[in-house]
């Protein structure tokens, strides 16, 4: 079994299925967390949002966005947005699982969709939405070396995570923080079966229960 197959087998059991179907209706969004194998190591692909956007301009994120009325489900949203933003065709993504939804700072219920892409994928960023595309070794998000953490003002939100990444191919520096950092840590910890070297702010052994509690607390305050 190669690295891709092993990772798929590890992540599949975390698929949420219909566990959250009973949640009250909230505005929905999805992000695609693209994984790839490069030089025998797991990487994830990330984007830098255009500075011209009205929201989260100039921030690092995963491809994604709000649910469109024509989208069939969360996976459809993530794949459509990835195609629009970086030219990633839906047929070129091997969808692995949907992870637990999280309410972001704008009140959107965001579902992370994890999928594999080929190392040979050549992004075609839409300049109106994306200013650059880069890849990060997944293990980077379990190392304390470039990680900074602080406690959120709202204690129920746990820790605020922040990373500073220098792309060895271009020398560009990226600040990865907030929800994007949390999702990267989560996928890295699960896929690599490796406990991060820093306090993650959630139960590494049972992340589903933790995120369910956070989600229901947030919903109860809406």
C-alpha positions, 0 to 999 in steps of 0.5 A, a space after each residue: 500500500 503506497 502513501 496515498 492509499 494509506 492516507 486515504 484509509 486513515 482519513 476515511 473513518 473520519 467522514 462525517 456522513 449524515 451526522 450533522 444533518 439535523 443542524 438548524 439551517 445556517 448559511 453554508 460554505 465549503 473548502 477543499 483541502 487538497 493533498 498530494 504526494 511530492 518527493 515521498 512526502 504528504 503536502 497540501 495546496 494553499 492559496 493567497 487571496 487577492 488583495 482586491 477581495 472585499 472579505 479576507 483580502 490577502 489572507 492564506 486559505 484553502 480553495 472554497 467559498 459559499 454554497 451556490 443554489 446549484 450545488 448539490 452538496 458540500 463536496 460540490 461546493 468545494 469542487 466548484 470553487 476550486 475550479 473557479 479559483 485555481 482551475 482544478 477540474 472536479 474530475 482531477 480530485 479524488 475526494 476522500 472525506 468531509 470533516 466536521 463543519 465549523 462556524 467561521 467568524 462570519 457565521 458561515 457553517 464551513 465543511 472541510 472536504 479532503 481530497 487527493 490531487 496529482 503532483 503534476 497539477 498546474 494551477 491556473 489562479 483566477 487573478 480576481 480571487 487568487 494572487 498565488 498558489 503554493 504547497 506546504 509539507 503537511 508535517 509543517 503543521 505539527 512542528 513547533 518551530 514556526 508555530 505561534 499560539 495564543 488563547 482566544 478571547 472567547 474561551 470556547 474557541 480554544 487556541 488561535 494558531 498562527 504559522 509563518 511559512 517560507 516557500 523554498 521554491 519562490 522565497 515568498 513568505 506566508 502567514 497562515 492563521 485562524 480557521 485555515 491554520 486549525 484545519 491544516 493542523 487537524 488534517 496533518 494530525 489525522 493523516 500523519 497520525 502524529 500529535 503536534 508538538 504544541 497544544 492544539 486546543 482540542 482532543 487529539 484522540 477524539 477530535 469529533 467530540 470536541 468540534 461537536 461541542 464547539 459547534 453546538 455551543 456556537 449554534 446555541 448562541 445564534 
